[in-house]
Amino acid sequence: RIVGIEIYIQRYMNRLFTKRLFTSTGKYPKTYDKILIANRGEISRRIQDTCKKMGIKTVAVYSDADRHAMFVKEADEAYRIGPPQSNQSYLVMDNILDVVKKSGAQAVHPGYGFLSENHIFQKLLQDNGVVFIGPPTRAITAMGDKIESKKIAAEAKVNTIPGYMGVVTEIEEVKRISKEIGYPVMIKASAGGGGKGMRIAWNDEEAEIGFRLSTEEAISSFGDGRIFIEKYIEEPRHIEYQILGDQQGNYVYLPERECSVQRRNQKVIEEAPSVVMDPDTRHAMGTQACNLARTCGYYTTGTCEFLMDKHKQFYFLEMNTRLQVEHPVTEQITGIDLVEEMIKIAAGYPLEYKQEDVKINGHSIEYRVYAEDPARKFLPSIGFLKKYREPYNRPGLRIDTGVQEGSEISMYYDPMISKLICWGKDRSEALKLLNQNVDEYVIRGVNHNLGFCKTIINNDSFIKGDYTTAFIPTFYPDGFKGEVMSVEDHKLLTIMAYKIKNIKDMQARLKGVDYEPYEYEPLYMEIDDTWYRVTHDHETEKFSVAKVEGEVEEKPTIFDEAKVEKFDYEHDSLIFTKVAGQEKTLQFNEVTDFIDYSFFYRGSNVKLRVLTPKQYEANKYMAPPPKIDHAKRVISPMPGSVVSVSIEEGDPVVDGQELCVIEAMKMQNIIRSEVEGKVKKVNCKVGQSVGVDELLIEFVQIQQYPPYIPEFSIYYL
Amino acid sequence: PVMLTLKTTRALSLWGIRPLALRPLWKTVVRSFSQVTSEESPLDTRPFVERLKEFKKAAVLGGGQKRIDTQHRKGKLNARERVQIFLDPNSFREQDLLVTHRCSEFGMHKDENKIPGDGVVTGYGTVNGRPCYVFSQDFTVHGGSLSETHAQKICKIMDMAMRVGAPVVGLNDSGGARIQEGVDSLAGYAEVFQRNVIASGVVPQISLIMGPCAGGAVYSPAMTDFTFMVKDTSYMFVTGPEVVKAVTHEDIDQEALGGAKVHTSKSGVAHDAFDNDIDALLRLRNFVDFLPLSNRAPLPHRPTDDSPTREEPSLDTVVPDDPKVSYDMKEVIEKIVDEGNFFELMANWARNIIIGFARMNGRTVGIVANQPRVLAGCLDIDSSTKGARFVRFCDAFNIPILTFVDVPGFMPGTDQEHNGIIRNGAKLLFAYAESTCPRITIITRKAYGGAYDVMSSKHLRADFNYAWPQAEIAVMGAQGAAKILFRGQDLDAKTKEYEIRLCNPLLAAQRGFLDDVVFPRETRKRIIEDLDLLRNKVLEDPWKKHSNIPLQLDSTCWL
C-alpha cells in the first residue's frame, strides 16, 4: 500500500471531522501532557474534546473493528490493541499498559464500561506509575460490592431501603417487622424472580395472607420457602446525584438527573433537573450523597442513585464510580465540564467552587439513539450507516456520537449511535428542541429507535412529568410497534406528496414544451390501503383533501395554506413545511421513482402511491398485489465451501439474521435469513463444499416474533 | 433464426399459435360495426361527416365493450387505456384508426370481422414533453393477432420514428399470427423484423410485453433494445406448452415456460418485470426519460436538486479492508449518481454485473459495474453478454458509460470453458474496444488479469480512468502470484511483499494507465467535471462496412 496516501487521508479526515464541543478560551492549570483513553466510540471522542481544549495530547486505543472509527482518526496517536472482541482488546489490561508505555501517556481515562470500575486495572496502573483518572481503589471496591456499599451507606446515615435481610419464618415476626419498616411492604421469596413469590402488603391482614401465599408459591416454584421483607416503594422514580470531590476532601453535589424512563433496566431518557424535585429534598439528597462519598474517601466524579417514592421519600440504591453515559445533561444545566474536573482532581487540584456556586440553568433532556429495531423487541440492528445526517446545529443541541456516515454498527459492541442532548430555558423548550431534532435526524442503513423517542416525548404523562420507572411497561406493555398515524397526518403527507410531485414533474419536463401540467388536476394518493383525493386551488392556494372509499368520497378537509418552506436535498431531502399554520418537518426517502413516495414522518416510515385521476380509474382493474411468498428454505446462491454456520436446528431466526457464510471465489458471502421462523433442518456443515441451488437450511415458519434473547447487555445504567 | 427457414406449415404449429383460441373471435358478432356499408346491408345515406363521427366512435371500442370488460377482469387494461397512461395527458395522436384488413378467407371478409384499426393502436404523443411513437396491440380484436395491415401500421410508425428521430415503444399483447391470412401475416412479421433491425441504433426501441407473445412474434421484442414484462399476465416463448409436451414430453405451464420470472432471472430475455399494467407503464415513462430521442439527438437533461460538487464521505469506508469481504456496488452507484436514482436493468439475471441508467448533473449515463456481492464480481458467460449488449446500446446513442470495476477475473470451471467463456467474454471486450462514446472508469478495488483489460481500461480507449486508493491492479491476487513466483520459499512473507509492491494503484498510475488516484468521496465531483468536458468528444474509426463482433450463440441454446 502507499503509505503516503493513508497519512494524507487521515489528515484530511481530521481536518473535516474535528468538531470541538467547547471553545478553547480559559486558562487551564498544568495537568498532564498526554492522556490515554482506554475506551471507544463517543465517550472516547468526548474525553478527547476536553483534552484538546486543555492542551493535552490524546492517545486512543482501538480494536480491529474500530480501525476506521472517528475516535481513532481524531486522536493525536492511536494504537491497535487486538481483535474486535472486547475481551481480547478493550478489556485486556496488559495490552493497554503496553500502549501506555509505548506512547508515554501519564494518565489513563477509562470512560464508562470496559475497565472503568475495575480496581485491578487501577492497581496495575498505579504500580507502573501511571495515574488512573477516577476514584481511589478503596472507593471502587467498597461501592462495587452491594453489601459493603449498603453498610457504608448506613454508616454515612444515608437512607437505604428499609428491610429485614434475614429470613423470616413466623407470621408474628412478619407483622412485627412490617410495622417496623412501615407499610406498604414487599414480601419476597429469596429464591424468587419474575414476579413469582412476591406480594405487596398494605396492612397486617395482607401481610399475613401475602406471607402464606409467597411461601407456598416459593416452595412450589423454587423448592425454597425462605422469605424476606422489604419496604415497598410506591410509584418509584429513579433519581441520581452527580457528586464531585477532590483529593483534599471537598465535596459538591450537582443537581439531580431523573432517569425513570427505563426499558429492562436500561435508561432510555434522562433529564435534569427532575420535575418533582424541590430545593429541600434536593439539599437532603445531595448532602447524603456527599456524606456517602466522604465516608468512603471518594474523590473525582461519581453518581449516587436513589429511588424516590410518591411521598418524596428517597432510598439509596447504589453508587456508580465513573463518568456516566448521561453526564451531558448535568453539564448542560450547570456549565461544568465534568471530564475537565476529573482530570484536574486526578492531578491533585482542589475544586474551584463551593456548593452555593452550583446553579441550575434551564432544563436538559438526553435521548440515547440506538441501532435497534423497536418493532422487533429492540433487537440490535447491525450494519453500515448508509446515510447519516445529524440535525441542524441549533443553540442548545449537543450530539455526542462516535459514528459518521459510512460507519459500521458492529456486533461486537453496544449498538449506540449517539446521544441526543437538548437544552432549553425550561422543560417544554427542551422537549420542543428534541422533537424538532428527531424529525431532522437522518439515519439509514440500520434500524433505529427515533420513532420510539418521538412517541415517548409526545406522551401526555411524560409531557406533564407524571411518570415513574413503570412508564414503559405501562404504556408499551407489548413493545413498540411504531407510531399510529391519524387521518390528519395522512392528509398532511398527501399535500407534501402533491407538492413534491409538482416539483419533480416540472424538472422532468423539457423546457419549452407546453402541455397541461398535473398541477391543475386532482391527484389520488394511497396510504395504508386508504385512498385520498387531493385538489389544489391555484387562485386561493387552498388544498382540499378527501378520503375516498370505493365510489364514495368523504367531506374534504380544507387546508388554508401549505407551504414548503425549505427543501434540503443535501440533508437527505429534509422538508420543512407549514400547513395550516403548523410547522412540520419530514424526511423524503428513497428517491427512486415518482410513483411511490416514501416519507419519514413522526419517527415512522410511510409509503404513498400517487396517481392521476386517469391512472386511478385504470388502477381499479389491477389485481391486488400478490402476497409475498416467504421462502421456507435457503439454497446456495453459488458454488463454494461453507466457512461457518451460525444457527442450529430448532433455533429461532429473524429477518436479516446471519445463517451461514459461504466462501466462493475467495470471497466470504454471508447468507442471511429472509424469513422469521425456526430452523427445521441444517443441511450443511462447516468445510463442506456446496453447489449452486443446493439446499442449505430449511425453516418452519412461525407468525410470532421469536422471544427476545438479550445478547447485548453492555448497556450502562 | 433457424425458425424462419422452416416450411410455413410446420412453422405455424411450431410457433405455438392455437387456432382453437382464435376461433370464437371471428365467429362472434361485433355489433358496433354494422354501419359499415357493404353489398348486403342497406345503403347508409346520411352525410359522410355524420357517418365518420359514428364510425370513429365505434372504432375506438376495438373489439367491443364486452371484450374490454373481459380484459379488465384479467387485471389488464385495453390497448387505448395503456397508451393514454403511458403518454402525457391529451398528447396522443392516433394514426390509421380506420385501417381494415384485406383478407377474405374463412369469412374474414364479413363486416363484423373487419374491425377498424385491425388490432393495433398506433400513433405518437409525448412522454414528459418529448415525442415518442407507440403501438399498442389490441387483444380484443382478433386476439391481437398480426395481419398484413396490422404489420403495415407498425412499420409506418417505425419509418416515421426513424425519419423524425423519436423512440418507438411497443406494447405487445398478441395471440400471434393471423392464421387466416397465411403467408401475408408472415410477411408482415418479416417487415416488422426488418424495420427493427434498420431502426436499431437509430432510435431507441422498447418492448413492453403485456400479454401473450408467442412464436415468431417474440423475435421483434428480442431485437428491440429493451424488453420489459408484466408479472403474471405476460409470457413469451417460441413454442407453447402443447408443442413442448408433444416434442420433448415435458409438462410445463405458460408461466413456468416463459413467464416474467423466467425471463428476468433465468433466460435473460427481459430487462425487468413490473407488478401490473399501471406500474409497468408509469415506470416505462421513467425509463424513456433516460434515453436520447435518437442517435442524432443530444442527451436529455433534467434539472436536479443534487449538487454536482456533493461529497460522499461514506464512500471512503464502503470498501472493506479485507479483500475477502464483499460489499454492495449498488450502494456505491446510488451514492454517486443524481438523487440516488438508478434505473437498474436485468437486476435478477447475471447479477455479478450491474447495468442500468442514471443521471450525473442531470444528464444520462449508462452504468456498468461488477457486483462483488455475487460470485465475487467475476465475469462469466452471462455477465459478459449482459454487459456487452448494454455497452453497445450506450455507444449507439452516444450515452456516456461509467464503469465501476471490482473484478477478480473470469469465472473458472468446465461449465464456463465448455460453454464458451472465451467467445462470450470476447463480446464484452469487443463492445468496449469498439465504443467511441465518452467513457469513465473507476477501479474501486480489484482489477485482476485479463478482466482488468476488459473492463474499459485505458488501453481500450477509455477517456478517464481512476482508481480508489484501495485498488489492487495486478495480474492476479498476491497469494496466487507468490505461489508461482516463489515456489518453495517463505510464502507468507513473499505474499506480503507482492501485496506491498504490486497490489496497489501506484504502478498503473506511474505508467499513466490511470489518470489519477482519487478519494472515493470526490468521485462524483470528478465524474461530473469530466463528463462536461467529454460532451464534445469526437473519436472516429476507419471506414468499414461493420465490425464482426463474436456473436456465436451458446451451444446450450439449441437444447
Interface residues (C-beta under 8 A of the other chain):
Chain A: R1 I2 I5 E6 I9 Y12 M13 L16 R67 H68 F384 L385 K386 K387 Y388 Q404 E405 G406 S407 E408 D505 Q507 A508 R509 L510 V513 Y515 E516 E521 F567 Y569 E570 E590 V591 T592 D593 F594 I595 L611 T612 K614 Q615 A618 N619 Y621 M622 A623 P625 P626 P637 M638 E663 A664 M665 K666 M667 Q668 N669
Chain B: H72 R73 G75 K76 L77 E81 Q84 I85 D88 P89 N90 S91 T126 N128 G129 R130 K231 D232 D275 N276 D277 I278 D279 L282 R283 N286 D289 P300 R302 P303 T304 D305 D306 S307 R310 E312 P313 S314 L315 D316 T317 V318 D321 P323 K324 V325 S326 E331 E339 G340 N341 F342 P372 R373 V374 L375 A376 C378 P408 M411 P469 G477 E499 I500 N504 L506 V517 F519
